Amino acid sequence: MNIPEVKAFFDETSNTISYIVSDPVNKHCAIIDSVLDYDPPSGRTSTQTADKMIECINACSLKIDWILETHVHADHLSAAAYLKEQLGGQIAISSQVPVVQQAFGKLFNIAEELADNEGLFDHLFENQEQFQVGNIKARSLHTPGHTPACMTYLIGDCAFIGDTLFMPDYGTARVDFPGGDAATLFHSIQKIYALPDQTRLFMCHDYKSPNRDHYLWETTVEEQKANNIHLNARTTEAEFVAIRESRDQELTAPRLILPSVQVNIRAGQLPAAEDNGIQYLKIPLNSLGTKQS
């Protein structure tokens, strides 16, 4: 089996880890969970973080096959559209993304715009769909719970798990977004725990646990089953649901949820400019209930 090469890019502003996953033999690659830089006070976007990935791809003479999203992120804007413009490749996400688009399309009053996915995502993965990164076999694994459209990508001996799990000392994803559910997340994580113990797991975020002074984003199935503080091999479904729901009651909304989601449900495309030539993001007032916060 070809072992993929994985290069990680950490964005400390959003605590997001993006990845370039490549076949070292034929130099094809995928980008996973990219970041478009966004400054809330000024409303300005920029591409420094994505450009670092482009520089790496060009320096290594890689050809891009896929620009993959593990889910519709609520904590950073995706650079998928910009990366496709610069490098090519297909932007892909779970086939369940219309569920998320419907929920947030109503919130931002853009449901009609999103009704037809043509021109947004290039490919919607079904559960257990086979694909390839170069000559490395890969498949998609539907792992909802954090959101209805969360997807884990299994590429060679690696699994890119989005927000299902954090490092073992930090726990698991929140489930209080629209369509989130603790019991569903429990069963999704069991799918990950059923993978071979030495499967390399790559996180989408790290926030550092209170007892750790450095960032980490790679672990294994074996380590998660032994040590995850919210859900390990000994945790029952009832125990996990109680832990997760209690913790979510204490959480505030992600700092960038409103700008992020309305860009990310459009596959990283910014809204079209209005008649004055300016693009606008919407801020709905008094509309996010406690279930979404």
ZITALIN-V296672 format. One line per field, one symbol per residue. ss: DSSP state (h for helix, s for strand, l for the rest). psi: psi as a letter, one per 40 degrees, with the letter a starting at -180 (. if undefined). burial: 1 if it has 9 or more other C-alpha atoms within 8 Angstrom, else 0. Layout:
ss->???
psi->???
burial->???
//
This chain:
ss->llllsssssssllllssssssslllllssssslllssssllllssslhhhhhhhhhhhhlllssssssllllllllsllhhhhhhhhllsssssllhhhhhhhhhhhhllhhhhllllllllsssllllssssllsssssssllllllllsssssllsssllllsllllllslllllllllhhhhhhhhhhhhllllllsssllsllllllllllllssshhhhhhhlllllllllhhhhhhhhhhhhllllllllhhhhhhhhlllllllllllllllllllllllllhhhl
psi->hhhihhhihhhddefhhiihhihedefiiihhgihhhhhddefhiifddddddddddddefihhdihhhdihieeiiiedddddddeaihhiiieedddddddddddeffdddedhehecidhhhihfhiaihbehiiiihhgiddiefhhhhhhbeihhebediaidedbiiifeiheihdddddddddddeeiidehhhhidihehideheiiiehaiddddddehedgaeehiddddddddddddeeiiiidfdddddeddeefehiiiiaeeehiiiighhfdhadde.
burial->00111000001000111111111100111111111111000000001011001100100001111111111111111111111100111111111110111111111101100100000011011100100111011111111111111111111111111111111111111011111111111101101010000011111111010000000011111111101111110010000110111001000000011111111111111000100000100000000000011
//
